[in-house]
Amino acid sequence: MPHQRHKLEFPPAPAVNKHAEETHCASLQWAREHDLISPDKIQQWDDARIGWIAARTNPHLPQEALRLVNDWYLWLFAVDDGYIDQPAQPLAPAQMVQLASHLSCIVLDPDFPLTGAGRCATGLRDVRRRIATVASPAQTARWVEAVHGYLMAICWEVANQATGTRPGRAEYTAMRRPASAVWSAFYLMDISAGYELQHSQLVDPRFRELANVAVDLISWDNDYYSHFKEVQETGARHNIIRILAEEQDCDITEAMHRYVELHDQHVDRFFDLEARLASRVTPEGSRFIEGIKHWIRASIDFQATSSRYMIRSTGDAV
């Protein structure tokens, strides 16, 4: 029998964008057109309602803006399934570095040649060009920086899998932030909504800490809901539940209970930091924080209900 999972909590009420269904369908067609992943995976994505995560994290965006966000999320799922968690032919670390290097060049310059960049290259170039039409140079630059960090961090994951390395909590926490790609999603929030978060607000130490607490929550909540899926695929090498079980010498059931407590502690920390920021947050900073709240809540609701994270009676992930 599978271990029992409790529903994680976060205060804001859930919300779903009214364009969810049409955006989901359009993004799946976009993924097909760019050959992001095999036809059988497209069907799994459809069944798992992959396109709905953008609708939950961005409940107020107009349809065209939601499409941009959703296409980026699907691109990330394609990389995850194609090269990290479910690869039909796993890449050696050196091959992954070669691939990531090509993709990094395309992020920096979408006119860079696609040769050697793999099946995800055309989709990445398309998203990058669309971002450039709606974002300021500063917004584009920080999104590009976040994607660079993501590509380097997934090379770290592939290398760990190849060498049997099991990172400890401190290393994992630091590397999970870029590997989760959450910052790239955060940096699309103001771009897609038509405002710009000031650099001075973004680098405020307390604002940055609040955002990193949110990144940790989103990343670790994903670990919580995807643990059994990852056990089946990669042995849950990069997963906070595995780390807690080893660090605290307890079984998986107890580690999951302890993670719920850790989640609640981070939620309290998030709202404490928000209260302390109240006197110096800008209107744009407030919008950004509200977007982060939607992200935390939406990731919980999506992962708790999507078939991507469901467990069969044998304990295996769907």
Secondary structure as GFF3:
##gff-version 3
##sequence-region A 1 318
A	DSSP	alpha_helix	20	33	.	.	.	ID=ss1
A	DSSP	alpha_helix	39	48	.	.	.	ID=ss2
A	DSSP	alpha_helix	52	57	.	.	.	ID=ss3
A	DSSP	alpha_helix	63	79	.	.	.	ID=ss4
A	DSSP	pi_helix	80	84	.	.	.	ID=ss5
A	DSSP	alpha_helix	93	108	.	.	.	ID=ss6
A	DSSP	alpha_helix	121	134	.	.	.	ID=ss7
A	DSSP	alpha_helix	137	163	.	.	.	ID=ss8
A	DSSP	alpha_helix	169	179	.	.	.	ID=ss9
A	DSSP	alpha_helix	182	193	.	.	.	ID=ss10
A	DSSP	alpha_helix	199	202	.	.	.	ID=ss11
A	DSSP	alpha_helix	205	234	.	.	.	ID=ss12
A	DSSP	alpha_helix	240	247	.	.	.	ID=ss13
A	DSSP	alpha_helix	252	277	.	.	.	ID=ss14
A	DSSP	alpha_helix	283	305	.	.	.	ID=ss15
A	DSSP	three_ten_helix	307	309	.	.	.	ID=ss16
###
